[in-house]
Amino acid sequence: MEFNVSQILTTSMVLFAVIDILGSIPIIIELRRKAGHIESEKATLVATVLMIIFLFAGEGLLKIIGLDVASFAIAGSLVIFALAMEMVLGLTLFKEEAHETVSIVPLAFPIIAGAGTMTTLLSLKTEYTSQNILIGIIVNMLFVYFVLKNTNRLEKLLGKTGLNILRKAFGIILLAIAIKLFRNNTGL
């Protein structure tokens, strides 16, 4: 088991950008208004478990359906690219379903541990060791928990403009990550 600080930092930043919990603050606030209360602990725990299961069992699931991780990583890079374009350009490519109640769905899945996050985990696995990705997941989920507990304070602190700037900055980072994943898994 070799821990690599560089890998931990990289995976943490990539997951931070993909999860985009800061950019999700307006969505979380709206969900809280509709439901009255969000169970931060439950949502964080379920999202963490989903990501860890997918990190370790995702490759096996792909093999069952006849796919390799590199192909999934290339497909994932395209999904990440689309998510990044949404963030940077303010587009809506992925339509979200309306939910009447807030429980595990939609907060833990798909807002925190959605398709982009799952795709990113397997894509990261092509370049980094599982234990370093696992630490990146845990670091992010601690931050997610903090944000869920302090959404109202963060909204006041950052303001609408601050949140938009963060979202666009992480969108640019995601674009670069998508291109790197595509290049590394296609041999270009």
C-alpha positions as CSV (number, residue, x, y, z in Angstrom):
1,M,0.0,0.0,0.0
2,E,1.7,3.1,-1.2
3,F,0.3,6.5,-0.3
4,N,1.2,9.3,-2.7
5,V,0.4,12.8,-1.7
6,S,0.4,14.0,-5.3
7,Q,-2.1,11.4,-6.3
8,I,-4.3,12.1,-3.2
9,L,-4.3,15.9,-4.1
10,T,-5.0,15.2,-7.7
11,T,-7.9,12.8,-7.1
12,S,-9.3,15.1,-4.4
13,M,-9.3,18.1,-6.7
14,V,-10.8,16.1,-9.6
15,L,-13.6,14.7,-7.4
16,F,-14.1,18.1,-5.9
17,A,-14.6,19.6,-9.4
18,V,-16.9,16.8,-10.5
19,I,-19.0,16.6,-7.4
20,D,-19.2,20.4,-7.5
21,I,-20.8,20.7,-4.1
22,L,-20.3,24.5,-4.0
23,G,-22.0,24.8,-7.3
24,S,-24.8,22.7,-6.0
25,I,-25.5,25.0,-3.0
26,P,-28.5,26.7,-4.8
27,I,-30.0,23.3,-5.6
28,I,-29.5,22.1,-2.0
29,I,-31.1,25.3,-0.7
30,E,-34.1,24.8,-2.9
31,L,-34.4,21.2,-1.8
32,R,-34.1,22.3,1.9
33,R,-36.9,24.8,1.3
34,K,-39.2,22.2,-0.3
35,A,-38.5,19.4,2.3
36,G,-37.9,21.6,5.4
37,H,-34.8,19.6,6.4
38,I,-32.0,17.6,4.8
39,E,-30.3,14.8,6.6
40,S,-26.7,15.8,6.0
41,E,-25.2,12.7,7.7
42,K,-27.4,10.2,5.9
43,A,-26.9,11.8,2.5
44,T,-23.1,12.0,3.0
45,L,-22.9,8.4,4.3
46,V,-24.9,7.0,1.4
47,A,-23.0,8.9,-1.2
48,T,-19.7,7.8,0.3
49,V,-20.8,4.1,0.3
50,L,-22.0,4.3,-3.3
51,M,-18.7,5.8,-4.5
52,I,-16.6,3.3,-2.6
53,I,-18.6,0.4,-3.9
54,F,-18.3,1.7,-7.4
55,L,-14.6,2.3,-7.0
56,F,-14.0,-1.4,-6.1
57,A,-16.8,-3.2,-7.9
58,G,-17.3,-0.9,-10.9
59,E,-14.6,-2.6,-13.0
60,G,-16.1,-6.0,-12.3
61,L,-19.5,-4.7,-13.4
62,L,-18.0,-3.5,-16.6
63,K,-16.4,-6.9,-17.3
64,I,-19.8,-8.6,-16.8
65,I,-21.2,-6.4,-19.7
66,G,-18.0,-6.8,-21.8
67,L,-16.4,-3.4,-21.3
68,D,-12.9,-2.5,-20.3
69,V,-11.9,0.4,-18.0
70,A,-10.1,2.3,-20.8
71,S,-13.3,2.4,-22.9
72,F,-15.3,3.4,-19.9
73,A,-12.7,6.1,-19.2
74,I,-13.0,7.5,-22.7
75,A,-16.8,7.5,-22.4
76,G,-16.4,9.1,-19.0
77,S,-14.2,11.8,-20.4
78,L,-16.9,12.8,-22.8
79,V,-19.5,12.9,-19.9
80,I,-17.0,15.0,-17.9
81,F,-16.5,17.3,-20.9
82,A,-20.3,17.8,-21.2
83,L,-20.6,18.5,-17.4
84,A,-17.7,21.0,-17.7
85,M,-19.4,22.7,-20.7
86,E,-22.6,23.1,-18.6
87,M,-20.5,24.7,-15.8
88,V,-18.6,27.0,-18.0
89,L,-21.3,28.1,-20.5
90,G,-24.3,27.9,-18.2
91,L,-26.0,25.3,-20.5
92,T,-28.3,22.6,-19.4
93,L,-27.4,19.4,-21.2
94,F,-28.5,17.0,-18.5
95,K,-32.1,17.4,-17.4
96,E,-32.8,16.7,-13.8
97,E,-36.0,15.0,-12.7
98,A,-38.3,16.9,-10.3
99,H,-38.5,15.2,-6.9
100,E,-41.2,15.7,-4.3
101,T,-39.3,14.5,-1.4
102,V,-35.7,14.9,-0.3
103,S,-34.1,11.8,1.1
104,I,-31.3,9.8,-0.5
105,V,-32.6,10.7,-3.9
106,P,-31.8,13.3,-5.2
107,L,-29.2,14.5,-2.8
108,A,-26.9,11.5,-2.2
109,F,-27.7,10.2,-5.7
110,P,-27.4,11.9,-8.3
111,I,-26.4,15.3,-6.9
112,I,-23.4,14.1,-4.9
113,A,-22.6,10.6,-6.3
114,G,-24.0,10.9,-9.8
115,A,-23.1,9.5,-13.2
116,G,-20.2,12.0,-13.6
117,T,-18.7,11.0,-10.2
118,M,-19.0,7.3,-10.9
119,T,-17.5,7.7,-14.4
120,T,-14.7,9.8,-12.9
121,L,-13.9,7.2,-10.3
122,L,-13.2,4.5,-12.9
123,S,-11.4,7.0,-15.1
124,L,-9.1,7.9,-12.2
125,K,-8.5,4.2,-11.5
126,T,-6.8,4.0,-14.9
127,E,-4.1,6.4,-13.6
128,Y,-4.0,6.3,-9.8
129,T,-4.0,3.7,-7.1
130,S,-7.2,2.7,-5.4
131,Q,-6.1,3.7,-1.9
132,N,-5.2,7.2,-3.0
133,I,-8.5,7.6,-4.7
134,L,-10.2,6.3,-1.6
135,I,-8.6,9.0,0.5
136,G,-9.7,11.5,-2.2
137,I,-13.3,10.3,-1.7
138,I,-13.1,10.6,2.0
139,V,-11.6,14.1,1.9
140,N,-14.3,15.2,-0.5
141,M,-17.1,13.6,1.6
142,L,-15.9,15.4,4.7
143,F,-16.1,18.6,2.7
144,V,-19.5,17.7,1.4
145,Y,-20.7,17.1,4.9
146,F,-19.4,20.5,6.0
147,V,-21.1,22.2,3.1
148,L,-24.4,20.4,3.7
149,K,-24.3,21.5,7.3
150,N,-23.4,25.1,6.5
151,T,-25.2,25.8,3.2
152,N,-27.0,28.9,4.4
153,R,-23.8,30.5,5.8
154,L,-21.8,29.7,2.6
155,E,-24.5,31.2,0.4
156,K,-24.3,34.4,2.4
157,L,-20.5,34.4,2.5
158,L,-19.9,33.7,-1.2
159,G,-22.9,35.4,-2.7
160,K,-24.4,34.6,-6.1
161,T,-21.5,36.0,-8.0
162,G,-18.9,34.1,-5.9
163,L,-20.8,30.8,-6.5
164,N,-20.9,31.5,-10.2
165,I,-17.2,32.3,-10.4
166,L,-16.4,29.0,-8.5
167,R,-18.6,27.0,-10.8
168,K,-16.9,28.4,-13.9
169,A,-13.4,28.0,-12.6
170,F,-14.0,24.3,-11.7
171,G,-15.7,23.9,-15.1
172,I,-12.4,24.9,-16.8
173,I,-10.5,22.5,-14.6
174,L,-13.0,19.7,-15.6
175,L,-12.5,20.5,-19.3
176,A,-8.7,20.0,-18.9
177,I,-9.3,16.8,-16.9
178,A,-11.7,15.5,-19.6
179,I,-9.1,16.1,-22.3
180,K,-6.3,14.5,-20.3
181,L,-8.4,11.4,-19.6
182,F,-9.3,11.1,-23.3
183,R,-5.7,11.5,-24.4
184,N,-4.3,9.1,-21.9
185,N,-6.8,6.4,-22.7
186,T,-6.7,6.7,-26.5
187,G,-3.0,7.0,-26.8
188,L,-3.1,10.4,-28.5
